[in-house]
Amino acid sequence: MKNEKIKKMLIDHELITFDEKFIYAERAFMAHSAAQWGMDKIARNEFSQKQIDNFGKILMMYLKGRIDLSWHNGLLTLRTLEEKSPNV
């Protein structure tokens, strides 16, 4: 059930697109992995409401390309992406 919710959210936000031959999901795999991890934490009551809200914001920032997420030794890590400066 939760996988279907995640898939629907990714499609609704156009984070997964399709054509005749390919599925494009540039940031969807990591987003799905992080969302599943977060939903498991929520199901075990390991997140407060504030943590849930912040986690949702973090996922949206990742999906919009404003931060990067990765796994290191089983921990979800966040890295702020530097703004690209214009070539002068």
Secondary structure, DSSP 8 states (H G I E B T S, - for coil): -HHHHHHHHHHHTTSSEE-SS-EE-TTHHHHHHHHHHHHHHHHTT-S-HHHHHHHHHHHHHHHTTSEEEEEETTEEEEEE--------
